[in-house]
Amino acid sequence: MDAGRQPTLHEIEDRFVAIVEGRLTRDEVDRWAGRWVTDDGLDWDDVSWWALSLLHGIDLPAGESGGYLHDDEQVSEWLAELRKRRTM
């Protein structure tokens, strides 16, 4: 992906897949998404914004337990929901 070009929905989906498969860390994906969420000069479709907003914050801790606020099962459910929304 070109750093100067807004990511496509496919590229956003790939970040969900990368987390589920363990290819990228949650921290890496959060920082990537944060770069795009905070860019006020971009125009997003509803599905892309929904998915990107979920990725930004994907690394939030659940507390002292050491886990994440959004566990792996929830991330997989979000990926399934994203794929469903893409077909609508």
Secondary structure by P-SEA (a helix, b strand, c coil): ccccccccaaaaaaaaaaaaaccccaaaaaaaaaaaaacccccccaaaaaaaaaaccccccccccccccccaaaaaaaaaaaaaaaac
